[in-house]
């Protein structure tokens, strides 16, 4: 997808290893404009100064969780429609339902492979995308 190289993407992840993995996978998929934040509070600072086309966020982080970040962004008109994917090790049905109710565009359970990330992001970025949750093993 040629459009990927032009999208502004924010990765919100507190673990350096996972941050590097996500960055590497996104680059492999053709995403070129990648910013990082270590938690929701840092993400809010970045978002205040820049418009993002896609936000990928871990759920569990100190300072402000990805779920709290999602709820904060969905309450703001300027970020209401920004595609937002929660990435977490939590495969609990109640978490998935809570993410959907809070306005997440997608939900991806760690660990995942490149093809699953690609399918999820392509679906989330589609114009008429519903809430995207790949099958959980």
Order of alpha helices (4+ residues) and beta strands (2+ residues): beta-alpha-beta-alpha-beta-alpha-beta-alpha-beta-alpha-beta
